[in-house]
């Protein structure tokens, strides 16, 4: 039986950068957030100097636990002398980043291409 709750991430390589596009509109459930965190950690661990762009174009809702995963991921990337950027964040989610001051922690670009260029 296929687990319908499996988070859907579309991963593609653009030069030296891995672009991860979230396919789910809502990233709220603890189990899914944990699975996403594990998948993203695996990507970081597989690269000597990871360059990661997280594309949020489809995401409308993000829980605080998901923000925690992003913070952890940012630390993992930094430990490996890598770089990470976020792209296509919806205005209502960006407000949360501003309120929590996470917009200062993360490199945030309007488009995936701009985020890829920021890491190149």
C-alpha positions as CSV (number, residue, x, y, z in Angstrom):
1,X,0.0,0.0,0.0
2,X,1.3,3.4,-1.0
3,X,1.5,6.0,1.8
4,X,-0.6,8.9,0.6
5,X,0.8,11.1,3.4
6,X,4.4,10.9,2.0
7,X,5.6,14.5,1.4
8,X,6.1,15.4,-2.2
9,X,9.4,17.1,-3.1
10,X,10.5,17.7,-6.7
11,X,14.3,17.8,-6.7
12,X,16.3,18.9,-9.7
13,X,19.9,20.0,-10.2
14,X,20.6,23.4,-11.8
15,X,24.4,23.6,-12.2
16,X,25.9,23.1,-8.8
17,X,22.7,23.9,-7.0
18,X,19.9,21.5,-6.0
19,X,16.5,23.0,-6.4
20,X,13.8,21.5,-4.1
21,X,10.2,22.4,-4.9
22,X,7.6,21.6,-2.3
23,X,4.5,20.2,-4.0
24,X,2.2,20.2,-1.0
25,X,0.1,23.4,-0.4
26,X,0.1,22.9,3.4
27,X,3.1,21.8,5.4
28,X,1.5,21.4,8.8
29,X,1.5,17.8,10.0
30,X,4.3,16.7,12.4
31,X,4.9,13.4,10.6
32,X,5.2,15.1,7.1
33,X,7.5,17.8,8.5
34,X,9.7,15.2,10.0
35,X,9.9,13.3,6.7
36,X,10.7,16.5,4.8
37,X,13.4,17.3,7.3
38,X,14.9,13.8,6.8
39,X,14.8,14.1,3.0
40,X,16.4,17.5,3.0
41,X,19.1,16.4,5.5
42,X,19.9,13.5,3.2
43,X,20.4,15.9,0.4
44,X,22.8,18.1,2.5
45,X,24.7,15.0,3.8
46,X,25.2,13.7,0.2
47,X,27.1,16.9,-0.9
48,X,30.6,18.0,0.4
49,X,29.5,21.7,0.0
50,X,25.7,21.7,-0.5
51,X,24.0,24.4,-2.4
52,X,20.3,24.2,-1.8
53,X,17.4,26.3,-3.1
54,X,14.0,25.6,-1.4
55,X,11.2,26.7,-3.7
56,X,8.0,27.5,-1.9
57,X,5.8,28.5,-4.9
58,X,3.1,25.9,-4.1
59,X,3.1,26.4,-0.3
60,X,0.3,28.4,1.3
61,X,0.6,27.3,4.9
62,X,3.7,26.5,7.0
63,X,3.7,25.4,10.6
64,X,6.2,26.6,13.3
65,X,7.6,23.1,13.4
66,X,8.4,23.4,9.6
67,X,10.2,26.7,10.4
68,X,12.2,24.7,13.0
69,X,13.2,22.2,10.4
70,X,14.4,25.0,8.1
71,X,16.5,26.5,10.9
72,X,18.1,23.1,11.6
73,X,18.7,22.6,7.9
74,X,20.3,26.0,7.6
75,X,22.8,25.0,10.4
76,X,23.5,21.6,8.7
77,X,24.3,23.4,5.4
78,X,26.5,26.0,7.2
79,X,28.4,23.2,9.0
80,X,29.4,21.8,5.6
81,X,30.4,25.2,4.2
82,X,27.3,25.2,1.9
83,X,24.8,27.8,1.0
84,X,21.0,27.8,1.1
85,X,18.4,30.1,-0.2
86,X,14.6,30.2,-0.2
87,X,12.5,31.3,-3.2
88,X,8.9,32.1,-4.2
89,X,7.6,32.6,-0.6
90,X,3.9,33.6,-0.5
91,X,3.3,37.0,1.1
92,X,1.4,35.6,4.1
93,X,4.3,33.2,4.9
94,X,6.9,35.9,4.4
95,X,5.1,37.9,7.1
96,X,5.8,35.0,9.5
97,X,9.4,35.1,8.5
98,X,9.5,38.9,9.2
99,X,7.8,38.6,12.6
100,X,10.1,35.8,13.7
101,X,13.1,37.6,12.1
102,X,13.9,34.5,10.0
103,X,14.1,36.9,7.0
104,X,17.5,37.9,8.6
105,X,18.7,34.3,8.9
106,X,17.8,33.1,5.4
107,X,18.7,34.4,2.0
108,X,15.2,34.9,0.4
109,X,14.7,35.6,-3.3
110,X,11.6,36.3,-5.3
111,X,12.4,33.7,-8.0
112,X,14.1,30.4,-8.2
113,X,16.5,31.7,-10.8
114,X,17.5,34.6,-8.5
115,X,18.1,32.2,-5.6
116,X,20.2,29.9,-7.8
117,X,22.3,32.9,-8.9
118,X,22.7,34.0,-5.3
119,X,24.3,30.7,-4.5
120,X,26.4,30.3,-7.7
